[in-house]
Amino acid sequence: MNERDVLLNEFAQGLRPMSEGIAWFDGLRQEERSEVLLFLRHHCVQARVVAEDAPESIRRAGLRPTHTPAVLISRGRIDEQQGKVAGLAPLDERRKAFRLLIALLSIADRRRRDRFCSDGCGHWWHQLSQVSDPYQGEKGTARPHPRACARGIR
């Protein structure tokens, strides 16, 4: 577990607002944004995103069906399309890709949690909501605010 993975899961679980996620994402360097999108894609694959998740993720991300990431995720094999979404280059498309992949992760992880973890589990990312102060890490160690670590992916 690292700071980046915690933040991405907090955004996907709604423990932090998406506006904060966009501000954090925008504060990253170009190559860091690429890494974040690739890690988000990986998390989506691990959460077992399915093609049926696409329309709801587009809606949750606030995208129009004609936006490039929405068009990509709606066509073809979803695992391949996630890679194309993560690889989008223009900044405005990357922001949309970030929002879309967070929404996809949110949907898939909720389904997975409901099916396999409803009686409890050991996944650290399913325990995030149990931390009373979102800026406290495990064993009471302080986690920096996401804007404080915008320059370093952790």
N, C-alpha and C positions, 0 to 999 in steps of 0.2 A: 504494500500500500504506500502510495506517495501523495503529496499534496494535490497534484494534478488529478489523480484518480478520485480522490475524495471530493474535490470541487465538481468534477464532471458528474459524479453520482449525486451530489447534493442538488445540482441544477436539474438533473433528470427526475429526482424524487420531489421536486418542488420545495426543497428545504431552503433554497436561495432563489430569489427572483431572476427571471431570464434577463432582465435589464442589467443586473449585476454580472451575469454571465457574458453578455455582449461587451460590457465595459472591460471585463477581464480579457476576453478574447481579442478585442481591439488593441489592448495594451501589449500584446505579444508581438515579437518580431515575426517577419514573414515565414521563416523556417520553423519557428515555434508553432505558428498557426497550422502549418502543414502537419506537424507532428501531432497536434491536438486532434485534428480531423482524422488522422489515421488511427490514433488510439480510440477515438469515439467509434469509428468503424469496427475496430476490434471488439470493443465492448458490446456493440450491437450484435455482432456475430455470436459472441459468447452468450448473450441473452436470448438468442434464437429468434431474431426478427423474421417474420414471414411476410409474404407479399400483401396479405390482407391488412397489414399494419400501415401501408402506405397512405391511403386516403385520410385516416385519422391523424397520422403524424403531420401531414401537410396542413390540415386544419389547425392542429395544436401549435404548429410552428408559425401560423399566421401568414402562410404563403398562398399566393394564387396558384391555381393548377398550371398556369402558363410559365411560372418561374422555372428557370433551368433545373434547379435541384428537384423540384416537384415533378417535372416531366421525366427526368432521369429515373427517379425512384419508382415511378409508376409503370415503367416499361422494362420488360426483360426480367432476367433472374435477379431477385433482390440482392443476393450476396454480391453479384458482379456490379450491380448498379450502385451499391453503397460505396464501392471503390471509386467509381466515377464521380460520385457526389463529393467524396473526400478529396479528390484530385482537382476540383475546380480552382482556377487561378485568380480571377479578379476578386478584389477585396469584398465588393458587395455580394458576389456569389458565395464567397467563403462564409460571410456572416449568415446568409440564408442556409448554407450547408450545415453550419454549426447548429442553428436553431432546429433544422430538420433532423439531424442525427441525434440531438438531445431528445427530441420528441419521440423518435423511433426507439431509443434506449428506454425511455420512460414507459412506453406501451409494452414493449417486450419484457422488460424487467418486472413490471407489475403482473403480467400474465404468469411469468415464471415463478414469481414469489407466491402468487395465489395457488398455483398448482403444486409446487414442490416444497415451499417453505412456510406454509400457513401454520404448521405446528411448531415452528421455530427452526432455525438453521444456524450454521456457524459462519455464514458469509458476512464479512466485516461491513460490506456496503449496505446490508439490510439492517445493520445496527445503528446507522447514522442518526436516525430520528430519536434514538434513546439518549443521545448526548444533549443535556439540558442547555448548554451554552454552545452555539454553533462555532464559536471561535476557540473552543477547548478541544484538544486532541485526546488521545488515549491517556489514561492515568493522570489527567489534569494538566498535561503540557499544553501550553498555548500554541494555537495554530495562527499564523498571520492572516490578516484579511487578504482576500484574493488580489486586491489592487497592490498590496505590498509585495506580492511575489509575481507580479505581471512580467517581470523581466527574466525570471528563472522558472522554467518548467520543472516541477518537482513531482 
